[in-house]
């Protein structure tokens, strides 16, 4: 059972539709009790970092999610701002992150590597795996995913990086530590490539 955290941010229904297409059972998770039969957790997120952290903290779900991940080895996938929430902190806000994948969230620089960058970074970009990972298995070399963000994940440990995307300069677009994963792009909006990734996650 795929549990999709519903704390008021992120398109939960889009993930449910994707898993229905894959023939996988999923449900909204609004309470700690909802996590009891969950085998995988998705943490979606959109908008500003502090707003997302405020809502997630107010939901009361964090202790149960932390217990599931750390004590029951339940795989977790953070998506977009949900990925950024996995870090220690963000340049966008003041609240601490969840610290599940040590790192910081940085704002794209307008002059990064001498190139003027528009923010947000929006549209389809290729994702290049930097290490072998089941999450990206079975995807074509020119796999493209949909992005919409102005901040990116800078992992403290380079080994936590799973994939990069080029926007002015390469940045980490997928990270992982243990059973915790994060992707900056939106697999639920990325057609067949996104479905492949979501299926891969469900089989971890």
N, C-alpha and C positions, 0 to 999 in steps of 0.2 A: 504494500500500500504506500503510494507516494503522498506525503503530507505537504501541502503548500501553505506556508504561514500567511495568515490573513490578519494583518494588523492595520489595515486601512490604506496601505500603499502598495502599488504593483498590481498588474493585471492577473489576478489569480485565475480568473475564468479562462484566459488564453492558455495557461499551462494545463488546465483541466481538459480543454478541447484537444490540445496536442497529445496528451496521454490517452484520451479516448480514441484518437486516430491510431495510436500505437497498440491499442487493446490492453492498456495497463490501467489498473484501478488507482484512483487518486481521490483526495478529499481536501476540503478547506480545514485548516487547523486554527482554531480561535481560542482554545483553552488547553491547559496542560493535559487534561484527560483525553483530548483528541489525539495526543501523541502516543497513546498506549499501544496501538496496533500499527504504527507507522514504521516502515523499514527504510525509508529515504525521506529527507527533508529538503524542500526548496525554500530559500529566503529571497523573495523578490524585493524590489525597491525602486522608487523613482523620486526625483526632486532633490531637495537639499539634505546634506548629511545629518545635521542636528535635528531637523524635522523628522527624519526617518528614525534616528536613535530615540528621540522623545516618544514617538508612537510605539516603537517596539518595546521600550522600557515600560511604558504605561500599560501595555498589553498583559504584562505579567508572565509572558511566555519564556523569557530568557533562562530562568533557572531550569525549566523542564527541557528546553532545547540543549542547554549546556550538558545536562545529565545524560541525555540521549546520545550526544556526540562523544562525550568523554568517557562515559561508563558503559554504554551499550554499543559503541562503535557504529552508530547510525550515520551513514554518509550524509553530508550536508552540501548543498550547492547554493552559493550566493550569486545573484544575478543583478547586474548594473549597480545601483546603489547598495543592493544587498551584498554584492561582492565587496564594495568599499567599506561596509560595516564590519567586515571580518578583520580589518586592519586595527592598528593601535590608535590611530588618530587621523584627522583630516585637516588640511589647510583651509577647508571650507567652513569648519565649525570649531566649537570649543569642547564639545562633549567627547569623552573617550569612546573608542570603538570597542568591539568585542574581543579583540586580541587573539582570535583563533588562528590567524595567519599573520605573524608579525610583519609590520610594514607601515608606511605612511601614504596618505592620499595627497597627490600633488596636482596643482592647477597647470594646465597646458600653458606654456610661455608663448607670448605672441611672436617672439623672435627666436624660438627654439631652433637651434642649429642654423641660424641665419635666415630662417623662412618665416614669413608672416602666416600665422595660423588663425583660422576662424574658430570661434567657440560659440556654440558647442561643435564638437566633432560629430557630424551626422551623416549617415549613409552606409553604403556597403563597402566593406574592406576585407581583404584577404587575411586569414589567420594562419600563421606559420608556427607549427609545433617546435619548441626548442628542446624538448625531451620526449621520450616515449611515454604516452599516457593513454589509458583505456578510454578516457573521456573523449579523445579526438580520434579514436580508432574508426577505420572504415570510411574516412572522409577523403575526398579528392584533394590533390595538391593545390588546386586553385579554389579551395573552399572559401566562401564569402559569408560573412555574417553582418547583421544590421547593428549599427552603433548609434548611440545618442548620449553624449556626455561631454563635460568640460574638465573633469578631473580623472586622474588615472592612478593605478595602484603601483607603488614602488616598494617591492618586498625587501625586508631587511636581509633575508638570506637569498642570494641569487638562485639557489637550488629550488626555491619554492616556485619559480617561474615555470609555467608549462607551455606558454605560447606567447608570441608577440604579434603586434600589428604596427604598421608604419603610418605615422601621422606627423610629418615634419622630421621626426626621429622615431626609432623603434620604442615601443612601450609595452609593458606586460599587460596582456589582455586576458590571460588565464593563469591562475595560480592554484597551488594546492599544498596542503600539509596534512599528512595522515589521511583521514577520511573526510577532510574539509576541502572543498573546492570553491573557486570563484571565477566567474567570467564577466567581463565588462560589457560584452555584447548581449543582444537579446535573442536567445535561441528560440523562444516562443514566437518570434517575428521573422525567423530566418529560414522559412520553408523547409526543404528536405534536409539541408545541412543541420538546421536546428533540431529537427526531429531525430536525426541520427545521434546528435549529442545527447539529447534528452533520453533517448533509449539507452545509450551507453551508460549514462548516469544511473538509470534504474536497474542496471544489471551489475553494478559494482558490488 
